[in-house]
Amino acid sequence: MTLRRGALVGCGFFARNHLNAWRELGDRARIVAVCDVDREKAAVAAADFGIPAFYDDFERMLEAEKPDFVDIVTTAPSHRKLVEACARHGVAAIVQKPLAPDWADCCALVDAMDKAGRPLMVHENFRFQAPLLRAAEIARSGVLGEPTWGRFAFRTGYDIYKGQPYLAEVERFVLLDIGVHVLDVARVFMGEAESVYCLSQAIKSGIKGEDQATVMMRHANGAVSVSECSYASRQEPDLFPQTLIHFEGTKGSIRVEADCRLVVTSPEGNFTEIAAPKPLSWGGEPWLLIQDSVVSTQRHWLDSLDAGSAPATSGHDNLNTFALVEAAYKSIETGGPVQPETFGAVLA
């Protein structure tokens, strides 16, 4: 097993989860340097996690440290520039979602890594949440038959603005922030979509973008799904950060309910089970579900590097998810269903 040297860029709110997760995986990877445009943030992260070097210049870090991979934990507008720098330096990259602010930038950075021949993974950690991994395993086993209908819901009133105040200023908001996760999960269970229809709402005062969106999709296999994304739901208990699922197939169904409870109905028997995240010394509620999935996501990245195979959430795979986000925004504008874009059509 190769011990890989990694570097991380972006030392903000969520980066601490990444850095703690890399510590968990310390027998397989070491973060040798961190970078942030705010040099003080980089210095604090380096000191807190015992990282030997810190920078405020990304290119300089790549030149000096020559890492095996870079973990990009910055906001979306910087992703294209950073990934293209990785491509120039021949460095593999794992990048936080959303892949980029728009479809053109997403395609450009994926193309750059293709031409460089370097691996690119998107940190789509919802796929790697313990209950969703288990539910997908059951659905893919075939015991529930072919997909026919699904509902995927993330609804919360949790104050996400406290830790990430910039979200109130984003014009394309909930679909790019949480919707990209929910739509990615819908793809896992339902397959690729060929038609997208979306309605959005702006409930909270003082924000620039939509904080609720409802997306209906017709999938290529004929199945239908509904994805719900809300940062404006008032409910008790608030289930943040859980995603609830109801998946129906031709032979049975599965529900992912509150607190990681799975309810399965199938010809082979009905059962329930709890698929909870593993305890972490540095984790805590309500974030444990996400924190555990960060470890699983980064482990999968290392597994794919070791195997020389494409990660499940490769840049190319994630383009299919981002295309759904773009189609949803176009549907909001036009008031009708939209066919998702394809990567090849943009580059042609």
C-alpha positions in Angstrom: 0.0 0.0 0.0 1.4 3.4 -1.1 1.7 6.2 1.4 0.7 9.2 -0.6 1.6 12.8 0.0 -1.3 15.2 -0.2 -1.8 18.9 -0.1 -5.0 20.8 0.8 -6.1 24.2 -0.5 -8.9 26.1 1.3 -8.7 26.2 5.1 -12.3 27.4 5.8 -15.2 26.0 7.7 -15.5 22.6 6.1 -11.8 21.9 5.6 -11.4 20.8 9.2 -13.6 17.8 8.4 -11.3 17.0 5.5 -8.1 17.4 7.6 -9.5 15.3 10.4 -10.5 12.6 7.9 -7.0 12.6 6.5 -5.7 12.0 10.0 -8.0 9.0 10.2 -6.4 7.7 7.0 -2.9 8.5 8.1 -1.5 5.0 7.3 -2.3 5.7 3.6 -1.9 9.4 3.1 -0.3 12.4 4.8 -1.1 16.1 4.2 2.3 17.7 3.8 1.1 21.3 3.1 -2.0 23.5 3.2 -2.8 26.7 1.3 -5.2 29.5 1.7 -5.4 33.0 0.2 -5.7 34.1 3.9 -2.2 33.2 5.1 -3.3 33.3 8.7 -6.0 30.6 8.1 -3.4 28.4 6.4 -1.0 28.9 9.4 -3.7 28.0 11.9 -4.7 24.9 10.0 -1.0 23.8 9.8 -0.5 24.3 13.5 -3.7 22.6 14.5 -3.0 19.5 12.5 0.7 19.3 12.7 1.3 20.0 9.0 4.8 21.0 8.2 4.2 23.7 5.5 1.7 26.3 4.7 1.3 28.7 1.8 -0.9 31.5 0.4 0.2 30.8 -3.2 -1.2 27.7 -4.8 1.3 27.4 -7.7 4.2 27.9 -5.3 2.9 25.1 -3.1 2.7 22.7 -6.1 6.2 23.6 -7.3 7.7 23.3 -3.8 5.9 20.3 -2.4 5.2 18.2 -5.6 2.3 16.4 -3.9 0.8 13.1 -5.2 -2.7 14.7 -5.0 -4.4 17.9 -4.0 -7.6 18.1 -1.9 -9.5 21.3 -3.1 -11.8 22.6 -0.4 -12.4 26.1 -1.7 -15.6 27.7 -3.0 -16.7 26.8 -6.5 -15.6 30.0 -8.4 -11.9 29.1 -7.7 -12.2 25.4 -8.8 -11.4 25.8 -12.5 -8.3 27.8 -11.9 -7.0 25.4 -9.2 -7.8 22.2 -11.1 -6.2 23.5 -14.3 -3.1 24.3 -12.2 -3.1 20.7 -11.0 -3.4 19.5 -14.6 -0.4 21.6 -15.6 1.7 20.2 -12.8 0.5 16.6 -13.4 -1.1 16.3 -10.0 -4.3 14.2 -9.2 -7.1 16.2 -7.6 -10.2 15.6 -5.5 -12.4 18.7 -5.4 -15.4 19.7 -3.3 -18.8 20.1 -4.8 -20.1 21.9 -6.7 -17.5 21.1 -9.4 -17.7 24.7 -10.7 -20.2 27.5 -10.8 -21.5 26.7 -14.3 -21.5 24.0 -17.0 -18.8 25.5 -19.2 -16.3 25.7 -16.3 -17.2 22.1 -15.3 -16.5 20.8 -18.8 -13.3 22.8 -19.1 -11.7 21.5 -15.9 -12.7 17.9 -16.6 -11.2 18.3 -20.1 -8.0 19.7 -18.6 -7.5 16.7 -16.4 -8.3 14.4 -19.2 -5.6 15.9 -21.4 -3.2 15.7 -18.5 -4.0 12.1 -17.9 -4.5 12.7 -14.2 -7.4 11.4 -12.0 -10.1 13.8 -10.9 -12.7 13.0 -8.2 -15.6 15.2 -6.9 -16.1 15.1 -3.1 -19.8 14.0 -3.4 -19.9 12.7 0.2 -23.7 12.1 0.3 -23.2 9.0 -1.8 -20.9 7.8 1.0 -23.2 8.3 3.9 -23.6 5.0 5.8 -27.4 4.7 5.4 -27.4 5.7 1.7 -24.5 3.3 0.9 -26.4 0.5 2.5 -29.7 1.4 0.8 -27.9 1.6 -2.6 -26.3 -1.8 -2.0 -29.8 -3.3 -1.4 -31.3 -1.6 -4.4 -28.4 -2.6 -6.7 -28.7 -6.3 -5.6 -31.8 -6.6 -7.8 -34.0 -7.9 -4.9 -36.3 -4.8 -5.4 -36.4 -5.2 -9.2 -36.1 -2.3 -11.7 -36.6 1.3 -10.5 -40.0 2.7 -11.0 -40.4 5.7 -8.6 -38.3 7.5 -6.0 -38.4 10.4 -3.6 -35.2 12.0 -2.3 -35.7 14.7 0.4 -33.3 17.0 2.2 -35.4 19.5 4.3 -34.1 21.5 7.2 -34.3 24.8 9.0 -30.8 24.4 10.4 -28.8 27.7 10.4 -26.3 26.9 7.7 -25.6 30.6 7.3 -23.8 30.8 10.6 -20.8 28.7 9.5 -21.0 29.7 5.8 -22.4 33.3 5.7 -21.4 33.7 2.0 -24.3 31.4 1.1 -26.7 34.3 1.7 -25.0 36.2 -1.2 -25.2 33.3 -3.7 -27.7 33.9 -6.5 -27.8 30.2 -7.5 -28.1 28.7 -4.1 -29.9 25.6 -2.8 -29.6 23.6 -6.0 -25.9 24.2 -6.2 -25.3 23.8 -2.5 -27.4 20.8 -1.4 -29.3 20.0 -4.6 -26.2 18.8 -6.3 -25.9 16.1 -3.5 -29.6 15.1 -3.6 -29.7 14.8 -7.4 -26.5 12.8 -7.3 -28.1 10.3 -4.9 -31.2 10.2 -7.2 -28.9 9.2 -10.1 -27.4 6.4 -8.0 -30.8 4.8 -7.3 -32.8 5.8 -10.5 -30.3 6.0 -13.3 -29.6 8.8 -15.7 -32.4 11.4 -16.4 -33.6 12.5 -19.7 -36.1 15.2 -18.6 -35.9 17.7 -15.7 -38.7 20.0 -14.4 -38.1 22.3 -11.4 -39.9 24.8 -9.3 -38.0 27.0 -6.8 -38.9 29.3 -4.0 -37.1 32.0 -1.9 -38.5 31.8 1.6 -35.9 33.4 3.9 -35.6 37.2 3.7 -32.2 38.8 3.0 -30.8 36.1 0.7 -30.2 36.4 -3.0 -30.9 32.9 -4.2 -33.5 30.2 -3.9 -33.7 28.3 -0.6 -36.2 25.7 -1.7 -36.4 23.6 -4.9 -38.5 20.7 -6.1 -37.2 18.7 -9.0 -39.2 16.1 -11.0 -37.3 13.8 -13.4 -38.1 11.2 -16.0 -35.3 8.8 -16.2 -34.0 7.0 -19.3 -35.4 3.7 -18.0 -38.9 5.2 -17.6 -38.7 5.7 -13.9 -39.9 8.9 -12.3 -38.3 10.7 -9.3 -38.9 13.7 -7.1 -36.0 15.5 -5.4 -36.7 18.0 -2.6 -34.1 20.5 -1.3 -34.9 23.0 1.4 -33.1 25.2 3.8 -36.3 26.9 4.9 -38.3 24.1 6.5 -39.6 24.5 10.0 -40.1 21.1 11.6 -39.5 19.3 14.9 -37.4 17.3 15.1 -35.2 18.9 12.5 -33.4 16.0 10.8 -30.3 18.0 9.6 -28.2 16.7 7.9 -30.2 13.6 7.0 -31.6 12.7 3.5 -34.8 10.7 3.5 -35.5 8.3 0.6 -38.4 6.3 -0.7 -37.4 4.0 -3.5 -39.8 1.7 -5.3 -38.9 -1.0 -7.7 -40.9 -3.6 -9.7 -40.5 -6.2 -6.9 -40.3 -4.1 -3.7 -39.3 -0.9 -2.0 -36.9 0.6 0.5 -37.2 3.7 2.7 -34.4 5.5 4.5 -36.1 7.1 7.4 -35.0 9.3 10.3 -32.0 8.3 12.3 -30.5 6.0 9.6 -33.4 3.5 9.8 -33.9 1.4 6.7 -37.3 -0.3 6.0 -37.2 -2.9 3.2 -40.1 -4.7 1.5 -39.1 -7.5 -0.9 -40.1 -10.9 -2.1 -37.4 -12.4 0.0 -38.8 -10.9 3.2 -39.4 -7.6 4.9 -36.9 -6.2 7.4 -35.6 -3.1 9.1 -32.1 -2.2 10.1 -30.0 0.7 11.3 -27.2 1.8 9.1 -25.5 4.4 11.4 -22.2 6.2 10.9 -19.2 5.1 12.9 -18.3 7.1 16.0 -15.3 9.5 15.5 -13.2 11.0 18.3 -13.3 14.4 16.5 -16.9 14.1 15.3 -20.2 15.1 16.9 -23.9 15.7 16.3 -25.4 16.9 14.2 -22.5 16.6 11.8 -21.4 13.0 12.5 -23.3 11.6 9.5 -21.4 14.0 7.2 -18.1 13.6 9.0 -18.2 9.8 8.7 -19.0 10.2 5.0 -16.0 12.5 4.5 -13.7 9.7 5.8 -15.5 7.2 3.5 -15.2 9.5 0.5 -11.5 10.1 1.0 -10.9 6.4 1.6 -12.6 5.7 -1.8 -10.3 8.3 -3.4 -7.2 6.4 -2.1 -8.7 3.1 -3.1 -9.2 4.3 -6.7 -5.6 5.7 -6.8 -4.2 2.4 -5.5 -6.3 0.4 -8.0 -5.6 2.8 -10.9 -9.4 2.9 -11.6 -11.8 5.8 -12.0 -13.5 6.8 -8.7 -17.3 6.4 -8.5 -17.7 10.2 -8.4 -15.1 11.0 -11.1 -15.2 14.3 -13.0 -17.0 12.6 -15.9 -19.6 11.0 -13.6 -20.2 14.3 -11.8 -20.9 16.1 -15.1 -24.0 13.9 -15.3 -25.1 15.3 -11.9 -24.1 18.9 -12.7 -26.1 18.6 -15.9 -29.2 18.0 -13.8 -28.5 21.1 -11.8 -28.1 23.2 -15.0 -31.3 21.7 -16.4 -33.2 22.5 -13.2 -32.1 26.2 -13.4 -33.1 26.3 -17.1 -36.5 24.8 -16.2 -37.0 27.5 -13.6 -36.3 30.1 -16.3 -38.5 28.5 -19.0 -41.3 27.1 -16.9 -41.0 23.7 -18.7 -39.1 20.4 -18.7 -35.5 20.5 -20.0 -33.2 17.8 -21.4 -29.9 17.7 -19.6 -26.7 18.7 -21.4 -24.0 16.2 -22.4 -20.2 16.7 -22.1 -19.3 15.8 -25.7 -21.8 18.3 -27.1 -20.2 21.2 -25.3 -16.6 20.4 -26.3 -17.6 19.7 -30.0 
